[in-house]
């Protein structure tokens, strides 16, 4: 019993894929931001220990 895929189903599926891709990008960017912040803090700690 295969259901015919309507235009609305295709549109909805495309919207869901775009939302999921956007969430994944946002998550990746936040992880990258956290890593950069940690590296900056680490470099500041190392430079303060030298002097």
VOVEX-803562 format. One record per atom (N, C-alpha, C): residue in three letters; z, x, y; atom name; residue number from 1. Coordinates in Angstrom, 3 decimals, padded with zeros to 6 digits. Each point is the difference from the previous one (the first is absolute). Layout:
N
(r 'ALA' (Z X Y) 'CA' NUM)
...
//
This chain:
51
(r 'UNK' (000.000 000.834 -001.195) 'N' 1)
(r 'UNK' (000.000 -000.834 001.195) 'CA' 1)
(r 'UNK' (000.000 000.875 001.254) 'C' 1)
(r 'UNK' (-001.128 000.574 000.259) 'N' 2)
(r 'UNK' (-000.115 000.833 001.182) 'CA' 2)
(r 'UNK' (-000.108 -000.869 001.241) 'C' 2)
(r 'UNK' (000.807 000.345 000.985) 'N' 3)
(r 'UNK' (-000.010 -000.748 001.257) 'CA' 3)
(r 'UNK' (-001.014 000.640 000.935) 'C' 3)
(r 'UNK' (-000.819 -000.804 000.638) 'N' 4)
(r 'UNK' (-000.947 000.553 000.955) 'CA' 4)
(r 'UNK' (000.757 000.518 001.215) 'C' 4)
(r 'UNK' (-000.400 001.166 000.455) 'N' 5)
(r 'UNK' (000.639 000.587 001.168) 'CA' 5)
(r 'UNK' (-000.689 -000.560 001.245) 'C' 5)
(r 'UNK' (000.799 -000.673 000.804) 'N' 6)
(r 'UNK' (-000.553 -000.603 001.210) 'CA' 6)
(r 'UNK' (-000.006 001.017 001.135) 'C' 6)
(r 'UNK' (-000.662 -000.348 001.091) 'N' 7)
(r 'UNK' (-000.036 000.891 001.169) 'CA' 7)
(r 'UNK' (001.401 000.215 000.549) 'C' 7)
(r 'UNK' (000.794 -001.065 000.013) 'N' 8)
(r 'UNK' (001.364 000.129 000.535) 'CA' 8)
(r 'UNK' (000.835 000.942 -000.857) 'C' 8)
(r 'UNK' (-000.189 -000.061 -001.323) 'N' 9)
(r 'UNK' (000.724 000.919 -000.878) 'CA' 9)
(r 'UNK' (-000.396 001.446 000.291) 'C' 9)
(r 'UNK' (-001.297 000.225 000.204) 'N' 10)
(r 'UNK' (-000.462 001.351 000.310) 'CA' 10)
(r 'UNK' (000.572 000.477 001.324) 'C' 10)
(r 'UNK' (000.000 -000.874 001.005) 'N' 11)
(r 'UNK' (000.537 000.356 001.313) 'CA' 11)
(r 'UNK' (001.488 000.318 -000.107) 'C' 11)
(r 'UNK' (000.731 -000.830 -000.749) 'N' 12)
(r 'UNK' (001.442 000.215 -000.157) 'CA' 12)
(r 'UNK' (000.279 001.316 -000.723) 'C' 12)
(r 'UNK' (-000.784 000.291 -001.033) 'N' 13)
(r 'UNK' (000.182 001.241 -000.750) 'CA' 13)
(r 'UNK' (-000.276 001.206 000.901) 'C' 13)
(r 'UNK' (-001.033 -000.088 000.818) 'N' 14)
(r 'UNK' (-000.334 001.086 000.927) 'CA' 14)
(r 'UNK' (001.120 000.213 001.025) 'C' 14)
(r 'UNK' (000.557 -001.102 000.510) 'N' 15)
(r 'UNK' (001.107 000.110 000.952) 'CA' 15)
(r 'UNK' (001.209 000.670 -000.653) 'C' 15)
(r 'UNK' (000.286 -000.375 -001.235) 'N' 16)
(r 'UNK' (001.139 000.600 -000.702) 'CA' 16)
(r 'UNK' (-000.222 001.491 -000.219) 'C' 16)
(r 'UNK' (-001.234 000.377 -000.338) 'N' 17)
(r 'UNK' (-000.288 001.418 -000.198) 'CA' 17)
(r 'UNK' (000.176 000.767 001.308) 'C' 17)
(r 'UNK' (-000.436 -000.590 001.105) 'N' 18)
(r 'UNK' (000.151 000.668 001.294) 'CA' 18)
(r 'UNK' (001.468 000.135 000.383) 'C' 18)
(r 'UNK' (000.794 -001.049 -000.254) 'N' 19)
(r 'UNK' (001.435 000.071 000.308) 'CA' 19)
(r 'UNK' (000.679 001.076 -000.832) 'C' 19)
(r 'UNK' (-000.349 000.062 -001.290) 'N' 20)
(r 'UNK' (000.610 001.008 -000.869) 'CA' 20)
(r 'UNK' (-000.387 001.407 000.438) 'C' 20)
(r 'UNK' (-001.243 000.181 000.400) 'N' 21)
(r 'UNK' (-000.438 001.320 000.466) 'CA' 21)
(r 'UNK' (000.731 000.379 001.280) 'C' 21)
(r 'UNK' (000.201 -000.973 000.891) 'N' 22)
(r 'UNK' (000.704 000.269 001.252) 'CA' 22)
(r 'UNK' (001.458 000.371 -000.270) 'C' 22)
(r 'UNK' (000.640 -000.701 -000.935) 'N' 23)
(r 'UNK' (001.387 000.324 -000.343) 'CA' 23)
(r 'UNK' (000.100 001.402 -000.593) 'C' 23)
(r 'UNK' (-000.967 000.334 -000.839) 'N' 24)
(r 'UNK' (000.013 001.324 -000.625) 'CA' 24)
(r 'UNK' (-000.178 001.089 001.053) 'C' 24)
(r 'UNK' (-000.896 -000.216 000.956) 'N' 25)
(r 'UNK' (-000.206 000.981 001.082) 'CA' 25)
(r 'UNK' (001.268 000.151 000.828) 'C' 25)
(r 'UNK' (000.640 -001.122 000.320) 'N' 26)
(r 'UNK' (001.219 000.059 000.820) 'CA' 26)
(r 'UNK' (001.101 000.754 -000.740) 'C' 26)
(r 'UNK' (000.127 -000.242 -001.283) 'N' 27)
(r 'UNK' (001.014 000.684 -000.799) 'CA' 27)
(r 'UNK' (-000.283 001.498 -000.035) 'C' 27)
(r 'UNK' (-001.264 000.355 -000.199) 'N' 28)
(r 'UNK' (-000.373 001.417 -000.042) 'CA' 28)
(r 'UNK' (000.282 000.675 001.331) 'C' 28)
(r 'UNK' (-000.342 -000.666 001.101) 'N' 29)
(r 'UNK' (000.237 000.592 001.321) 'CA' 29)
(r 'UNK' (001.485 000.167 000.276) 'C' 29)
(r 'UNK' (000.823 -000.950 -000.440) 'N' 30)
(r 'UNK' (001.439 000.136 000.232) 'CA' 30)
(r 'UNK' (000.571 001.153 -000.820) 'C' 30)
(r 'UNK' (-000.492 000.175 -001.215) 'N' 31)
(r 'UNK' (000.464 001.125 -000.820) 'CA' 31)
(r 'UNK' (-000.396 001.317 000.645) 'C' 31)
(r 'UNK' (-001.218 000.071 000.499) 'N' 32)
(r 'UNK' (-000.463 001.225 000.669) 'CA' 32)
(r 'UNK' (000.843 000.273 001.243) 'C' 32)
(r 'UNK' (000.329 -001.050 000.755) 'N' 33)
(r 'UNK' (000.842 000.155 001.183) 'CA' 33)
(r 'UNK' (001.380 000.521 -000.343) 'C' 33)
(r 'UNK' (000.583 -000.518 -001.066) 'N' 34)
(r 'UNK' (001.328 000.455 -000.429) 'CA' 34)
(r 'UNK' (-000.050 001.465 -000.412) 'C' 34)
(r 'UNK' (-001.051 000.380 -000.724) 'N' 35)
(r 'UNK' (-000.128 001.397 -000.439) 'CA' 35)
(r 'UNK' (-000.141 000.928 001.205) 'C' 35)
(r 'UNK' (-000.801 -000.400 000.977) 'N' 36)
(r 'UNK' (-000.167 000.826 001.205) 'CA' 36)
(r 'UNK' (001.326 000.127 000.745) 'C' 36)
(r 'UNK' (000.743 -001.096 000.109) 'N' 37)
(r 'UNK' (001.295 000.048 000.680) 'CA' 37)
(r 'UNK' (000.965 000.928 -000.736) 'C' 37)
(r 'UNK' (000.011 -000.067 -001.318) 'N' 38)
(r 'UNK' (000.881 000.885 -000.769) 'CA' 38)
(r 'UNK' (-000.392 001.468 000.178) 'C' 38)
(r 'UNK' (-001.292 000.276 000.030) 'N' 39)
(r 'UNK' (-000.443 001.379 000.222) 'CA' 39)
(r 'UNK' (000.411 000.506 001.378) 'C' 39)
(r 'UNK' (-000.101 -000.870 001.001) 'N' 40)
(r 'UNK' (000.426 000.405 001.343) 'CA' 40)
(r 'UNK' (001.491 000.303 000.045) 'C' 40)
(r 'UNK' (000.792 -000.851 -000.615) 'N' 41)
(r 'UNK' (001.451 000.230 -000.022) 'CA' 41)
(r 'UNK' (000.308 001.290 -000.751) 'C' 41)
(r 'UNK' (-000.662 000.206 -001.115) 'N' 42)
(r 'UNK' (000.228 001.213 -000.787) 'CA' 42)
(r 'UNK' (-000.367 001.250 000.795) 'C' 42)
(r 'UNK' (-001.129 -000.056 000.716) 'N' 43)
(r 'UNK' (-000.400 001.168 000.796) 'CA' 43)
(r 'UNK' (000.975 000.238 001.148) 'C' 43)
(r 'UNK' (000.532 -001.081 000.575) 'N' 44)
(r 'UNK' (000.998 000.167 001.067) 'CA' 44)
(r 'UNK' (001.268 000.631 -000.553) 'C' 44)
(r 'UNK' (000.415 -000.412 -001.175) 'N' 45)
(r 'UNK' (001.197 000.598 -000.624) 'CA' 45)
(r 'UNK' (-000.217 001.477 -000.284) 'C' 45)
(r 'UNK' (-001.163 000.351 -000.521) 'N' 46)
(r 'UNK' (-000.275 001.410 -000.293) 'CA' 46)
(r 'UNK' (-000.032 000.833 001.276) 'C' 46)
(r 'UNK' (-000.595 -000.522 001.041) 'N' 47)
(r 'UNK' (-000.081 000.771 001.245) 'CA' 47)
(r 'UNK' (001.389 000.131 000.642) 'C' 47)
(r 'UNK' (000.867 -000.995 -000.152) 'N' 48)
(r 'UNK' (001.341 000.113 000.568) 'CA' 48)
(r 'UNK' (000.870 000.960 -000.816) 'C' 48)
(r 'UNK' (-000.272 000.153 -001.269) 'N' 49)
(r 'UNK' (000.770 000.931 -000.821) 'CA' 49)
(r 'UNK' (-000.373 001.448 000.307) 'C' 49)
(r 'UNK' (-001.223 000.230 000.415) 'N' 50)
(r 'UNK' (-000.441 001.373 000.295) 'CA' 50)
(r 'UNK' (000.676 000.545 001.250) 'C' 50)
(r 'UNK' (000.234 -000.867 001.001) 'N' 51)
(r 'UNK' (000.531 000.484 001.273) 'CA' 51)
(r 'UNK' (001.467 -000.193 000.145) 'C' 51)
//
